Amino acid sequence: MATPVTSKAIDPRAVATAEQNMLSNDAEAQAKRVLESLCDPTRLRIVRALRDTTLAASDIARVISRSRAATSQHLKVLRDVGAVVPTRQGNIVRYALSTHVNAEILEDIGRSFDRLEATT
């Protein structure tokens, strides 16, 4: 937690408005976990791959050009933050983006990168 500043605000109303926009400590900790889950671009690739479909883990590995083992590790990180959900169909595990807010945040971040395609 940051140490409170004791100096007088130049614009108290603006400061009050800005303070209302701050996240609670719990929400900030959750935001940190979600953002850290994207520290490896491979996870963003997985989120993008699952944007409009469900995929078996081995198919995700094919789409993102990673080994099955590496893909499984990345999927675990995304599962831990609630971004993807596995569904077992016999001996095949398929993944989809979850309905959890964390998945929505990651998907929105991924969509914002679509604008990079337009600028290159």
C-alpha positions in Angstrom: 0.0 0.0 0.0 1.3 3.4 -0.9 2.1 6.0 1.8 -0.5 8.7 1.8 0.7 12.2 0.8 -0.1 14.8 3.4 0.4 17.9 1.3 -2.5 20.0 0.3 -4.1 19.2 -3.1 -3.9 21.8 -5.8 -7.3 20.8 -7.1 -9.2 18.9 -4.4 -12.2 18.1 -6.7 -10.0 16.7 -9.4 -8.1 14.6 -6.8 -11.4 13.3 -5.3 -12.5 12.3 -8.8 -9.2 10.6 -9.5 -9.4 8.8 -6.1 -12.8 7.4 -7.0 -11.2 5.8 -10.1 -8.7 3.8 -8.0 -9.2 0.0 -7.6 -9.6 -1.6 -4.2 -6.6 -3.5 -3.0 -8.2 -6.8 -3.8 -9.2 -5.7 -7.3 -5.7 -4.3 -7.9 -4.2 -7.7 -6.9 -6.5 -9.5 -9.3 -5.6 -7.0 -12.1 -1.9 -7.7 -11.4 -2.4 -11.5 -11.8 -4.4 -11.1 -15.0 -1.9 -8.7 -16.5 1.0 -10.9 -15.5 -0.7 -13.8 -17.2 0.0 -12.0 -20.5 3.7 -11.5 -19.8 4.4 -14.2 -22.3 3.0 -13.4 -25.8 2.2 -17.1 -26.3 -0.7 -16.7 -23.9 -2.0 -13.8 -25.9 -1.8 -16.1 -28.9 -3.8 -18.7 -27.1 -6.5 -16.2 -26.1 -6.7 -15.0 -29.7 -6.9 -18.6 -31.0 -9.8 -19.3 -28.7 -11.6 -16.1 -29.5 -14.3 -17.7 -31.8 -13.9 -21.4 -31.2 -13.0 -24.2 -28.8 -9.8 -26.2 -29.5 -8.2 -29.4 -28.3 -4.9 -28.7 -26.4 -3.0 -30.4 -29.2 -4.7 -28.2 -31.8 -3.9 -25.1 -29.8 -0.2 -26.2 -29.8 -0.4 -26.5 -33.6 -2.0 -23.1 -34.1 0.5 -21.3 -31.9 3.5 -23.3 -33.1 4.5 -24.6 -29.7 5.1 -28.0 -28.3 2.3 -29.8 -26.5 4.1 -29.6 -23.2 4.8 -25.9 -23.5 1.2 -25.2 -24.5 0.0 -27.1 -21.5 2.1 -24.9 -19.2 0.7 -21.8 -20.8 -2.9 -23.2 -20.5 -2.3 -23.8 -16.8 -1.5 -20.1 -16.3 -4.6 -19.1 -18.1 -6.7 -21.6 -16.2 -5.3 -20.3 -12.9 -6.6 -16.8 -13.6 -9.9 -18.1 -14.8 -9.4 -17.1 -18.5 -9.9 -20.5 -20.1 -11.9 -23.6 -19.1 -11.2 -27.2 -20.1 -13.9 -29.6 -21.1 -13.1 -33.3 -21.3 -14.6 -35.3 -24.2 -13.4 -38.8 -23.7 -9.6 -38.6 -23.8 -9.6 -35.2 -25.5 -9.5 -31.9 -23.5 -10.9 -29.0 -25.4 -10.4 -25.4 -24.2 -12.6 -22.3 -24.5 -12.5 -18.8 -23.2 -14.4 -18.7 -19.9 -17.2 -16.3 -19.1 -15.1 -15.0 -16.1 -14.3 -11.3 -16.2 -10.6 -12.1 -16.4 -11.2 -13.8 -19.8 -13.1 -10.8 -21.0 -10.3 -8.5 -20.0 -7.7 -10.6 -21.8 -9.9 -10.8 -24.8 -10.4 -7.0 -24.8 -6.6 -6.5 -24.6 -6.1 -9.0 -27.4 -8.7 -7.2 -29.6 -6.9 -3.8 -28.9 -3.8 -5.3 -30.5 -5.9 -5.8 -33.7 -5.3 -2.1 -34.3 -1.5 -2.8 -34.6 -2.3 -4.9 -37.7 -3.8 -1.8 -39.3 -0.7 0.3 -38.6 1.9 -2.1 -40.0 
